[in-house]
Amino acid sequence: MSNEIMLFTSARLLAHAIQGTSFANKISGFLTVIAGRSFLLFAIAVLVIVLAVTYIGIHQIAVIAALAMQLQADELGTSNLALALLLLLAWSISTALSPFSGLNLMVSRLIGISGVETGLRANGLHLSIFALLGVGIILLIH
């Protein structure tokens, strides 16, 4: 329980520290421009950003918290519900694909393959279908 509390507290602290920096403003501006053109491209960009950052070892809670603090649904031309669902979808997909997630590390040790193989081979097709369905539902809500 203490580890989880520290993880959430640290993620919030990191997200708050990143908020308003030039890097965060560039990411936010980039995503706002993409959302102005197409919400589908915006959704794909958010998923790719979250997956890329979690694949290098930064926990998804930090990435999602930083994005949640930077992005404003009204600036993106969407609802708070659609943005929240997109961030939850990105969180769940990155948790199952990241080679550094606790679940993938545990499974990879048990079956003797790497975390990358566990995430991509065991979960790749399932999560691709899940992402398509999730983005489709979010587009209906949007």
mmCIF file of the C-alpha atoms, coordinates in Angstrom:
data_MODEL
# 
_entry.id   MODEL 
# 
loop_
_atom_site.group_PDB 
_atom_site.id 
_atom_site.type_symbol 
_atom_site.label_atom_id 
_atom_site.label_alt_id 
_atom_site.label_comp_id 
_atom_site.label_asym_id 
_atom_site.label_entity_id 
_atom_site.label_seq_id 
_atom_site.pdbx_PDB_ins_code 
_atom_site.Cartn_x 
_atom_site.Cartn_y 
_atom_site.Cartn_z 
_atom_site.occupancy 
_atom_site.B_iso_or_equiv 
_atom_site.pdbx_formal_charge 
_atom_site.auth_seq_id 
_atom_site.auth_comp_id 
_atom_site.auth_asym_id 
_atom_site.auth_atom_id 
_atom_site.pdbx_PDB_model_num 
ATOM 1   C CA . MET A 1 1   ? 0.000   0.000   0.000   1.00 0.00 ? 1   MET A CA 1 
ATOM 2   C CA . SER A 1 2   ? 2.819   2.411   0.836   1.00 0.00 ? 2   SER A CA 1 
ATOM 3   C CA . ASN A 1 3   ? 4.453   1.799   -2.552  1.00 0.00 ? 3   ASN A CA 1 
ATOM 4   C CA . GLU A 1 4   ? 1.225   2.592   -4.382  1.00 0.00 ? 4   GLU A CA 1 
ATOM 5   C CA . ILE A 1 5   ? 0.705   5.783   -2.382  1.00 0.00 ? 5   ILE A CA 1 
ATOM 6   C CA . MET A 1 6   ? 4.250   6.880   -3.158  1.00 0.00 ? 6   MET A CA 1 
ATOM 7   C CA . LEU A 1 7   ? 3.799   6.046   -6.846  1.00 0.00 ? 7   LEU A CA 1 
ATOM 8   C CA . PHE A 1 8   ? 0.644   8.146   -7.164  1.00 0.00 ? 8   PHE A CA 1 
ATOM 9   C CA . THR A 1 9   ? 2.132   11.002  -5.129  1.00 0.00 ? 9   THR A CA 1 
ATOM 10  C CA . SER A 1 10  ? 5.332   10.998  -7.185  1.00 0.00 ? 10  SER A CA 1 
ATOM 11  C CA . ALA A 1 11  ? 3.384   10.916  -10.447 1.00 0.00 ? 11  ALA A CA 1 
ATOM 12  C CA . ARG A 1 12  ? 1.306   13.896  -9.372  1.00 0.00 ? 12  ARG A CA 1 
ATOM 13  C CA . LEU A 1 13  ? 4.431   15.769  -8.309  1.00 0.00 ? 13  LEU A CA 1 
ATOM 14  C CA . LEU A 1 14  ? 6.132   15.033  -11.632 1.00 0.00 ? 14  LEU A CA 1 
ATOM 15  C CA . ALA A 1 15  ? 3.036   16.062  -13.592 1.00 0.00 ? 15  ALA A CA 1 
ATOM 16  C CA . HIS A 1 16  ? 2.769   19.286  -11.608 1.00 0.00 ? 16  HIS A CA 1 
ATOM 17  C CA . ALA A 1 17  ? 6.488   20.016  -12.149 1.00 0.00 ? 17  ALA A CA 1 
ATOM 18  C CA . ILE A 1 18  ? 6.174   19.452  -15.894 1.00 0.00 ? 18  ILE A CA 1 
ATOM 19  C CA . GLN A 1 19  ? 3.017   21.557  -16.210 1.00 0.00 ? 19  GLN A CA 1 
ATOM 20  C CA . GLY A 1 20  ? 3.697   24.899  -17.864 1.00 0.00 ? 20  GLY A CA 1 
ATOM 21  C CA . THR A 1 21  ? 7.229   24.071  -19.036 1.00 0.00 ? 21  THR A CA 1 
ATOM 22  C CA . SER A 1 22  ? 8.197   24.786  -22.623 1.00 0.00 ? 22  SER A CA 1 
ATOM 23  C CA . PHE A 1 23  ? 8.356   21.044  -23.382 1.00 0.00 ? 23  PHE A CA 1 
ATOM 24  C CA . ALA A 1 24  ? 4.855   20.450  -21.999 1.00 0.00 ? 24  ALA A CA 1 
ATOM 25  C CA . ASN A 1 25  ? 3.518   23.478  -23.852 1.00 0.00 ? 25  ASN A CA 1 
ATOM 26  C CA . LYS A 1 26  ? 4.999   22.188  -27.117 1.00 0.00 ? 26  LYS A CA 1 
ATOM 27  C CA . ILE A 1 27  ? 3.399   18.765  -26.624 1.00 0.00 ? 27  ILE A CA 1 
ATOM 28  C CA . SER A 1 28  ? 0.094   20.380  -25.675 1.00 0.00 ? 28  SER A CA 1 
ATOM 29  C CA . GLY A 1 29  ? 0.239   22.716  -28.680 1.00 0.00 ? 29  GLY A CA 1 
ATOM 30  C CA . PHE A 1 30  ? 1.100   19.822  -30.990 1.00 0.00 ? 30  PHE A CA 1 
ATOM 31  C CA . LEU A 1 31  ? -1.810  17.748  -29.703 1.00 0.00 ? 31  LEU A CA 1 
ATOM 32  C CA . THR A 1 32  ? -4.188  20.725  -29.903 1.00 0.00 ? 32  THR A CA 1 
ATOM 33  C CA . VAL A 1 33  ? -3.268  21.314  -33.554 1.00 0.00 ? 33  VAL A CA 1 
ATOM 34  C CA . ILE A 1 34  ? -3.790  17.633  -34.346 1.00 0.00 ? 34  ILE A CA 1 
ATOM 35  C CA . ALA A 1 35  ? -7.129  17.597  -32.501 1.00 0.00 ? 35  ALA A CA 1 
ATOM 36  C CA . GLY A 1 36  ? -8.225  20.601  -34.572 1.00 0.00 ? 36  GLY A CA 1 
ATOM 37  C CA . ARG A 1 37  ? -7.683  18.598  -37.731 1.00 0.00 ? 37  ARG A CA 1 
ATOM 38  C CA . SER A 1 38  ? -9.010  15.216  -36.657 1.00 0.00 ? 38  SER A CA 1 
ATOM 39  C CA . PHE A 1 39  ? -9.974  13.699  -33.331 1.00 0.00 ? 39  PHE A CA 1 
ATOM 40  C CA . LEU A 1 40  ? -8.961  10.280  -34.665 1.00 0.00 ? 40  LEU A CA 1 
ATOM 41  C CA . LEU A 1 41  ? -5.408  11.515  -35.341 1.00 0.00 ? 41  LEU A CA 1 
ATOM 42  C CA . PHE A 1 42  ? -5.374  13.103  -31.894 1.00 0.00 ? 42  PHE A CA 1 
ATOM 43  C CA . ALA A 1 43  ? -6.400  9.811   -30.271 1.00 0.00 ? 43  ALA A CA 1 
ATOM 44  C CA . ILE A 1 44  ? -3.723  7.906   -32.179 1.00 0.00 ? 44  ILE A CA 1 
ATOM 45  C CA . ALA A 1 45  ? -1.104  10.526  -31.260 1.00 0.00 ? 45  ALA A CA 1 
ATOM 46  C CA . VAL A 1 46  ? -1.976  10.277  -27.556 1.00 0.00 ? 46  VAL A CA 1 
ATOM 47  C CA . LEU A 1 47  ? -1.771  6.477   -27.675 1.00 0.00 ? 47  LEU A CA 1 
ATOM 48  C CA . VAL A 1 48  ? 1.588   6.591   -29.479 1.00 0.00 ? 48  VAL A CA 1 
ATOM 49  C CA . ILE A 1 49  ? 3.041   9.174   -27.070 1.00 0.00 ? 49  ILE A CA 1 
ATOM 50  C CA . VAL A 1 50  ? 1.971   7.220   -24.002 1.00 0.00 ? 50  VAL A CA 1 
ATOM 51  C CA . LEU A 1 51  ? 3.219   3.919   -25.432 1.00 0.00 ? 51  LEU A CA 1 
ATOM 52  C CA . ALA A 1 52  ? 6.553   5.409   -26.535 1.00 0.00 ? 52  ALA A CA 1 
ATOM 53  C CA . VAL A 1 53  ? 7.265   6.980   -23.164 1.00 0.00 ? 53  VAL A CA 1 
ATOM 54  C CA . THR A 1 54  ? 6.229   3.909   -21.178 1.00 0.00 ? 54  THR A CA 1 
ATOM 55  C CA . TYR A 1 55  ? 8.277   1.698   -23.468 1.00 0.00 ? 55  TYR A CA 1 
ATOM 56  C CA . ILE A 1 56  ? 11.434  3.532   -22.432 1.00 0.00 ? 56  ILE A CA 1 
ATOM 57  C CA . GLY A 1 57  ? 10.677  2.883   -18.779 1.00 0.00 ? 57  GLY A CA 1 
ATOM 58  C CA . ILE A 1 58  ? 8.700   5.838   -17.430 1.00 0.00 ? 58  ILE A CA 1 
ATOM 59  C CA . HIS A 1 59  ? 5.625   4.623   -15.576 1.00 0.00 ? 59  HIS A CA 1 
ATOM 60  C CA . GLN A 1 60  ? 2.336   5.236   -17.374 1.00 0.00 ? 60  GLN A CA 1 
ATOM 61  C CA . ILE A 1 61  ? 0.804   6.987   -14.381 1.00 0.00 ? 61  ILE A CA 1 
ATOM 62  C CA . ALA A 1 62  ? 3.376   9.789   -14.741 1.00 0.00 ? 62  ALA A CA 1 
ATOM 63  C CA . VAL A 1 63  ? 2.717   10.191  -18.459 1.00 0.00 ? 63  VAL A CA 1 
ATOM 64  C CA . ILE A 1 64  ? -1.072  10.106  -18.097 1.00 0.00 ? 64  ILE A CA 1 
ATOM 65  C CA . ALA A 1 65  ? -0.989  12.539  -15.159 1.00 0.00 ? 65  ALA A CA 1 
ATOM 66  C CA . ALA A 1 66  ? 1.198   14.957  -17.120 1.00 0.00 ? 66  ALA A CA 1 
ATOM 67  C CA . LEU A 1 67  ? -1.091  14.791  -20.153 1.00 0.00 ? 67  LEU A CA 1 
ATOM 68  C CA . ALA A 1 68  ? -4.203  15.148  -18.026 1.00 0.00 ? 68  ALA A CA 1 
ATOM 69  C CA . MET A 1 69  ? -2.833  18.291  -16.396 1.00 0.00 ? 69  MET A CA 1 
ATOM 70  C CA . GLN A 1 70  ? -1.763  19.800  -19.745 1.00 0.00 ? 70  GLN A CA 1 
ATOM 71  C CA . LEU A 1 71  ? -4.748  19.058  -21.975 1.00 0.00 ? 71  LEU A CA 1 
ATOM 72  C CA . GLN A 1 72  ? -8.038  20.939  -21.769 1.00 0.00 ? 72  GLN A CA 1 
ATOM 73  C CA . ALA A 1 73  ? -11.024 19.228  -23.379 1.00 0.00 ? 73  ALA A CA 1 
ATOM 74  C CA . ASP A 1 74  ? -12.642 22.486  -24.522 1.00 0.00 ? 74  ASP A CA 1 
ATOM 75  C CA . GLU A 1 75  ? -9.431  23.570  -26.307 1.00 0.00 ? 75  GLU A CA 1 
ATOM 76  C CA . LEU A 1 76  ? -9.365  20.206  -28.062 1.00 0.00 ? 76  LEU A CA 1 
ATOM 77  C CA . GLY A 1 77  ? -12.976 20.486  -29.181 1.00 0.00 ? 77  GLY A CA 1 
ATOM 78  C CA . THR A 1 78  ? -14.113 17.420  -27.259 1.00 0.00 ? 78  THR A CA 1 
ATOM 79  C CA . SER A 1 79  ? -15.827 16.514  -24.021 1.00 0.00 ? 79  SER A CA 1 
ATOM 80  C CA . ASN A 1 80  ? -14.183 15.808  -20.691 1.00 0.00 ? 80  ASN A CA 1 
ATOM 81  C CA . LEU A 1 81  ? -15.630 12.286  -20.858 1.00 0.00 ? 81  LEU A CA 1 
ATOM 82  C CA . ALA A 1 82  ? -14.031 11.534  -24.242 1.00 0.00 ? 82  ALA A CA 1 
ATOM 83  C CA . LEU A 1 83  ? -10.644 12.860  -23.089 1.00 0.00 ? 83  LEU A CA 1 
ATOM 84  C CA . ALA A 1 84  ? -10.816 10.899  -19.831 1.00 0.00 ? 84  ALA A CA 1 
ATOM 85  C CA . LEU A 1 85  ? -11.743 7.701   -21.665 1.00 0.00 ? 85  LEU A CA 1 
ATOM 86  C CA . LEU A 1 86  ? -8.894  8.205   -24.125 1.00 0.00 ? 86  LEU A CA 1 
ATOM 87  C CA . LEU A 1 87  ? -6.397  8.636   -21.292 1.00 0.00 ? 87  LEU A CA 1 
ATOM 88  C CA . LEU A 1 88  ? -7.771  5.542   -19.535 1.00 0.00 ? 88  LEU A CA 1 
ATOM 89  C CA . LEU A 1 89  ? -7.523  3.579   -22.774 1.00 0.00 ? 89  LEU A CA 1 
ATOM 90  C CA . ALA A 1 90  ? -3.907  4.703   -23.207 1.00 0.00 ? 90  ALA A CA 1 
ATOM 91  C CA . TRP A 1 91  ? -3.168  3.738   -19.601 1.00 0.00 ? 91  TRP A CA 1 
ATOM 92  C CA . SER A 1 92  ? -4.617  0.248   -19.931 1.00 0.00 ? 92  SER A CA 1 
ATOM 93  C CA . ILE A 1 93  ? -2.924  -0.475  -23.248 1.00 0.00 ? 93  ILE A CA 1 
ATOM 94  C CA . SER A 1 94  ? 0.451   0.806   -22.084 1.00 0.00 ? 94  SER A CA 1 
ATOM 95  C CA . THR A 1 95  ? 0.208   -1.241  -18.888 1.00 0.00 ? 95  THR A CA 1 
ATOM 96  C CA . ALA A 1 96  ? -0.294  -4.438  -20.853 1.00 0.00 ? 96  ALA A CA 1 
ATOM 97  C CA . LEU A 1 97  ? 2.351   -3.672  -23.503 1.00 0.00 ? 97  LEU A CA 1 
ATOM 98  C CA . SER A 1 98  ? 5.127   -2.059  -21.473 1.00 0.00 ? 98  SER A CA 1 
ATOM 99  C CA . PRO A 1 99  ? 8.035   -4.417  -20.833 1.00 0.00 ? 99  PRO A CA 1 
ATOM 100 C CA . PHE A 1 100 ? 8.563   -2.635  -17.501 1.00 0.00 ? 100 PHE A CA 1 
ATOM 101 C CA . SER A 1 101 ? 5.087   -3.117  -16.049 1.00 0.00 ? 101 SER A CA 1 
ATOM 102 C CA . GLY A 1 102 ? 4.946   -5.342  -13.000 1.00 0.00 ? 102 GLY A CA 1 
ATOM 103 C CA . LEU A 1 103 ? 2.564   -7.785  -14.648 1.00 0.00 ? 103 LEU A CA 1 
ATOM 104 C CA . ASN A 1 104 ? 4.747   -8.274  -17.727 1.00 0.00 ? 104 ASN A CA 1 
ATOM 105 C CA . LEU A 1 105 ? 7.899   -8.606  -15.634 1.00 0.00 ? 105 LEU A CA 1 
ATOM 106 C CA . MET A 1 106 ? 6.277   -11.262 -13.469 1.00 0.00 ? 106 MET A CA 1 
ATOM 107 C CA . VAL A 1 107 ? 4.890   -13.216 -16.430 1.00 0.00 ? 107 VAL A CA 1 
ATOM 108 C CA . SER A 1 108 ? 8.159   -12.960 -18.362 1.00 0.00 ? 108 SER A CA 1 
ATOM 109 C CA . ARG A 1 109 ? 10.090  -14.428 -15.422 1.00 0.00 ? 109 ARG A CA 1 
ATOM 110 C CA . LEU A 1 110 ? 7.599   -17.261 -15.009 1.00 0.00 ? 110 LEU A CA 1 
ATOM 111 C CA . ILE A 1 111 ? 7.633   -18.332 -18.653 1.00 0.00 ? 111 ILE A CA 1 
ATOM 112 C CA . GLY A 1 112 ? 11.254  -17.439 -19.393 1.00 0.00 ? 112 GLY A CA 1 
ATOM 113 C CA . ILE A 1 113 ? 10.894  -14.829 -22.146 1.00 0.00 ? 113 ILE A CA 1 
ATOM 114 C CA . SER A 1 114 ? 11.656  -11.113 -22.205 1.00 0.00 ? 114 SER A CA 1 
ATOM 115 C CA . GLY A 1 115 ? 9.202   -8.422  -21.147 1.00 0.00 ? 115 GLY A CA 1 
ATOM 116 C CA . VAL A 1 116 ? 9.066   -7.118  -24.710 1.00 0.00 ? 116 VAL A CA 1 
ATOM 117 C CA . GLU A 1 117 ? 8.062   -10.532 -26.027 1.00 0.00 ? 117 GLU A CA 1 
ATOM 118 C CA . THR A 1 118 ? 5.496   -10.906 -23.261 1.00 0.00 ? 118 THR A CA 1 
ATOM 119 C CA . GLY A 1 119 ? 3.901   -7.562  -24.031 1.00 0.00 ? 119 GLY A CA 1 
ATOM 120 C CA . LEU A 1 120 ? 3.938   -7.741  -27.806 1.00 0.00 ? 120 LEU A CA 1 
ATOM 121 C CA . ARG A 1 121 ? 3.556   -11.448 -28.487 1.00 0.00 ? 121 ARG A CA 1 
ATOM 122 C CA . ALA A 1 122 ? 1.060   -12.337 -25.796 1.00 0.00 ? 122 ALA A CA 1 
ATOM 123 C CA . ASN A 1 123 ? -0.923  -9.097  -25.762 1.00 0.00 ? 123 ASN A CA 1 
ATOM 124 C CA . GLY A 1 124 ? -0.296  -7.406  -29.119 1.00 0.00 ? 124 GLY A CA 1 
ATOM 125 C CA . LEU A 1 125 ? -3.229  -8.653  -31.181 1.00 0.00 ? 125 LEU A CA 1 
ATOM 126 C CA . HIS A 1 126 ? -5.676  -8.451  -28.286 1.00 0.00 ? 126 HIS A CA 1 
ATOM 127 C CA . LEU A 1 127 ? -4.640  -4.888  -27.484 1.00 0.00 ? 127 LEU A CA 1 
ATOM 128 C CA . SER A 1 128 ? -4.761  -3.808  -31.129 1.00 0.00 ? 128 SER A CA 1 
ATOM 129 C CA . ILE A 1 129 ? -8.386  -4.909  -31.299 1.00 0.00 ? 129 ILE A CA 1 
ATOM 130 C CA . PHE A 1 130 ? -9.054  -3.325  -27.890 1.00 0.00 ? 130 PHE A CA 1 
ATOM 131 C CA . ALA A 1 131 ? -7.521  -0.030  -29.101 1.00 0.00 ? 131 ALA A CA 1 
ATOM 132 C CA . LEU A 1 132 ? -9.635  -0.012  -32.267 1.00 0.00 ? 132 LEU A CA 1 
ATOM 133 C CA . LEU A 1 133 ? -12.828 -0.684  -30.343 1.00 0.00 ? 133 LEU A CA 1 
ATOM 134 C CA . GLY A 1 134 ? -11.920 1.826   -27.649 1.00 0.00 ? 134 GLY A CA 1 
ATOM 135 C CA . VAL A 1 135 ? -11.110 4.614   -30.097 1.00 0.00 ? 135 VAL A CA 1 
ATOM 136 C CA . GLY A 1 136 ? -14.298 3.799   -32.021 1.00 0.00 ? 136 GLY A CA 1 
ATOM 137 C CA . ILE A 1 137 ? -16.407 4.148   -28.887 1.00 0.00 ? 137 ILE A CA 1 
ATOM 138 C CA . ILE A 1 138 ? -14.612 7.363   -27.934 1.00 0.00 ? 138 ILE A CA 1 
ATOM 139 C CA . LEU A 1 139 ? -15.270 8.751   -31.417 1.00 0.00 ? 139 LEU A CA 1 
ATOM 140 C CA . LEU A 1 140 ? -18.979 8.076   -30.890 1.00 0.00 ? 140 LEU A CA 1 
ATOM 141 C CA . ILE A 1 141 ? -18.894 9.948   -27.572 1.00 0.00 ? 141 ILE A CA 1 
ATOM 142 C CA . HIS A 1 142 ? -16.752 12.755  -28.956 1.00 0.00 ? 142 HIS A CA 1 
# 
